[in-house]
Amino acid sequence: MSEEEILSVTRRWLEKAVIGLNLCPFAKAVYVKNQVRLVVSRARHADDLLEELDRELDLLVATPADEIDTTLLIHATLFDDFLDFNDFLEVAEGVVEEHGLEGVVQLASFHPRFQFDGTEPDDIGNYTNRAPFAMLHLLREVSVDKAVEAFPEADAIFEENIRTLDKLGHQGWKDLGL
């Protein structure tokens, strides 16, 4: 896929699933203000992706939040296997630590075959973190804190997402065209 195709598919997922289903009640505000940086990685190896993560962390913390509030580092081909991606996340967390950004930036992850521990692969709850491609989501802690302050029931988001996806079902997810 071309970079533009990857970006188009990612935007469709953001608009239809993340925002459209309200899986993240904080996403719409930064998305409509164009404060979500979407970066397509063409890294050929995990080490190359770690270097890109280095650069994106530096850019995020050096840029005012009203310009870039959050970053999605997208890789369409490197991590076909979810368990390999999950193992990579530990290394990626180490990069955040190496930058001295614990408590400043947190990583979230998305993957086409995301699976929470203790669930079956086809459990609809896994779709809360399913995306068209493997993605590292770089979030500013201060932005997360502000969003949680504004949303007093933040702890209930996960349960509400599960209820939403239970109602939607697998066919409903497919009908979204994702």
C-alpha positions in Angstrom: 0.0 0.0 0.0 1.1 3.5 -0.6 1.6 5.9 2.3 -1.6 7.8 1.3 -3.6 4.6 1.2 -2.3 3.6 4.7 -3.2 7.1 6.0 -6.7 6.9 4.4 -7.4 3.5 6.0 -6.2 4.8 9.3 -8.3 7.9 9.1 -11.3 5.8 8.3 -10.7 3.6 11.3 -10.3 6.7 13.5 -13.5 8.3 12.2 -15.7 5.2 12.1 -14.4 3.2 15.1 -12.5 5.3 17.6 -14.6 8.5 17.2 -17.7 7.0 15.5 -18.2 4.4 18.2 -16.8 6.8 20.8 -14.3 4.2 21.9 -12.1 7.1 23.0 -14.2 10.0 24.2 -11.1 12.2 24.0 -10.1 11.5 20.4 -12.6 13.7 18.6 -11.5 17.0 20.1 -7.8 16.6 19.0 -8.7 15.0 15.7 -11.0 17.8 14.5 -8.3 20.3 15.6 -5.8 18.4 13.5 -3.6 17.8 16.5 -3.1 14.1 15.8 0.1 13.4 13.9 -0.1 10.3 11.7 3.3 8.9 10.7 3.6 6.0 8.3 6.8 4.0 9.0 8.6 2.2 6.3 11.1 0.7 8.7 12.4 -2.7 7.5 13.5 -3.9 10.9 12.4 -3.3 14.5 15.6 -1.4 15.2 14.7 1.1 12.4 11.3 1.5 14.0 12.9 2.2 17.3 14.9 5.0 15.7 11.7 6.4 14.3 10.1 6.2 17.8 13.1 8.1 19.1 12.5 10.9 16.6 8.8 11.0 17.2 9.2 11.2 21.0 11.7 14.1 20.5 9.3 15.9 18.1 6.3 15.4 20.3 7.9 16.8 23.5 9.5 19.7 21.5 6.2 20.7 19.8 3.4 22.6 21.6 0.4 20.4 22.3 -1.9 22.8 20.3 0.1 21.8 17.3 0.7 18.1 18.0 -1.1 16.6 20.9 -0.6 13.0 20.1 1.1 10.8 17.5 0.2 7.5 15.8 3.3 5.8 14.5 1.9 3.3 12.0 3.5 0.3 10.5 1.6 -1.7 7.9 3.8 -4.7 7.4 6.6 -5.2 10.1 4.5 -6.9 12.8 2.1 -9.3 11.2 2.2 -11.4 14.4 0.6 -9.9 17.4 2.8 -11.7 19.9 5.9 -10.3 18.2 4.4 -6.8 18.3 3.5 -7.3 22.0 7.1 -8.3 22.7 8.3 -5.2 20.8 6.2 -3.0 23.0 8.4 -3.8 26.0 11.4 -2.6 24.1 9.5 0.5 23.0 8.6 1.3 26.6 12.3 1.1 27.3 12.9 3.9 24.7 10.4 6.1 26.5 12.4 5.4 29.7 15.7 6.1 28.0 14.4 9.5 26.9 13.5 10.3 30.5 9.8 10.6 29.5 8.2 8.3 32.0 5.2 10.3 33.4 5.5 12.6 30.4 4.6 10.3 27.4 2.8 7.0 27.6 2.5 4.4 24.9 -0.7 2.7 23.8 -0.9 0.1 21.2 -3.2 -1.1 18.4 -2.9 -4.1 16.1 -5.1 -5.9 13.6 -5.0 -9.1 15.8 -4.9 -7.4 19.2 -5.8 -9.8 22.0 -6.1 -9.1 25.7 -4.6 -11.6 28.0 -7.1 -14.3 29.0 -9.4 -13.7 26.0 -10.1 -15.8 22.9 -8.8 -14.4 19.6 -12.4 -13.7 18.4 -13.6 -12.0 21.6 -15.3 -8.8 20.5 -13.7 -7.0 23.4 -10.3 -7.3 21.7 -11.6 -4.9 19.0 -11.3 -1.9 21.4 -7.6 -2.1 20.4 -7.8 -3.5 16.9 -6.7 -1.3 14.1 -6.0 -1.9 10.4 -2.2 -1.8 11.1 0.2 -2.1 14.0 0.4 1.3 15.7 2.2 2.9 18.6 0.2 5.7 20.1 2.2 8.3 21.8 0.1 10.3 24.3 1.1 13.3 26.4 0.4 12.4 30.1 -0.7 16.0 30.7 -3.3 15.7 28.0 -4.5 12.4 29.3 -4.8 13.9 32.8 -6.8 16.9 31.5 -9.1 14.6 29.6 -9.7 12.4 32.6 -10.4 15.4 34.7 -13.0 16.5 32.2 -14.5 13.0 32.1 -15.4 12.0 35.6 -16.2 8.5 34.7 -13.0 7.7 32.9 -12.6 4.4 34.6 -15.9 3.3 33.0 -14.7 3.9 29.5 -13.4 0.3 29.0 -16.6 -1.3 30.3 -18.7 1.0 28.1 -16.5 0.1 25.1 -17.2 -3.6 25.7 -20.9 -2.9 25.9 -20.8 -1.0 22.7 -18.9 -3.7 20.9 -21.1 -6.4 22.3 -24.1 -4.6 20.9 -22.3 -4.0 17.6 -21.1 -7.6 17.3 -18.7 -9.0 14.7 -21.0 -8.4 11.8 -21.5 -4.8 12.9 -17.7 -4.3 13.0 -17.4 -5.8 9.5 -20.2 -3.5 8.3 -18.1 -0.5 9.3 -15.8 -1.5 6.5 -12.7 -1.9 8.6 
